Amino acid sequence: MLMKTIISPSKYVQGPGAVAEVGKYAAQMGGRALVIGGRTALEAAQGPLVAGLEAAGMKVDVQLFRGESSWEEVGRLVALANATGAAVVIGVGGGKVLDTAKVVGRDIGARWINVPTTVATNAACSAVAVIYSPEGVFEEYVFLPRNPDLVVADTSILINNPAHMLRMGMGDCLAGWIEGETCALTAKPNFAGGTAPITALAIAKLCYETLLTYGLDALRAAEVQAATPAYERIVEAVLLMGALGFESTGLAAAHAIHNGFTVLAETHSISHGEKVAFGVLAMLVLENRPKSQIDEVLCFLDAIDLPMTLAQLKITDKGAELDRKLFEVGKAACAEGDTMYCEPMPVTPETAMYAIKGADAIGRAYRAGKG
Ligand SMILES: [Zn+2]
């Protein structure tokens, strides 16, 4: 029997200048740190981060990340970390750097800390890492024995992200409560190996409500690099609540439909969060949820300019060719092992295709002012 299970990072710290505080916490974990970061991330964070670590009495080695969270890169960094005797691995950057730091930390038996420098992903707090080939092709998920020991979100660094990254992050998190509710209803396992406790559902619901209440104001603030209270709340919603929500409640049709879209080359330039946002709308149609809820989601998607039509995902075919492509999307969305099985009713490639077409029709009508 599956037990109610929730997982989370041990500590989460957020605020302007927070990166300078990493040393205070890291020094409690060991005397030597390996910092792994992308070039841009290190330019933004390395100064105050390293100063804080050294002020706390730590020895620090800094390594430039080579671009892919591949087994080759993990192996290179593990060898370096073993040679220096690092007790703490600190990832600084986007999802791929953070995922690499987690796996390196596990493999050398060290503690690991994540310093996200983008808000487009909720990789920072999770206990899962995605491994790609050196050429960037998806290879596997690695489920780690625990979440990061510490996550530090420095909003004076994050506010310099292009605003559209915040839109992507919000699109991804929009799915959390909607998919979580479905997983709780069907008692399907979450990523913590159990089922969702009400604590996780409450966090996922608060994430959803925070997006709807503060999302637009946060986006406007991000456009002018102003870390307002609304912006701070949305950073927390994306980085912390989003991760806690999806890991400890589970994923369902919205992410399965996202995965389905990845079989169409024309969607490859569309971000994860944007495809998930459309997947949310299609999931509401698939589950025949009430119009009031669909309207609420449409209103949000429209306000922050997330996709609600296939054309916005660059899928512009018509007639039989469109049906052929969407059937392929439906087939991939229903692939064995994907999270479509968390839905309360059996879903076939055909019914998934109908939900996508239905969502597109609703989205087009809304954009034409007939919603
Ligand atoms: Zn996602």
Boltz pocket constraint, residues with backbone or C-beta under 6 A from the ligand:
constraints:
  - pocket:
      binder: B
      contacts: [[A, 172], [A, 255], [A, 272], [A, 276]]
      max_distance: 6.0
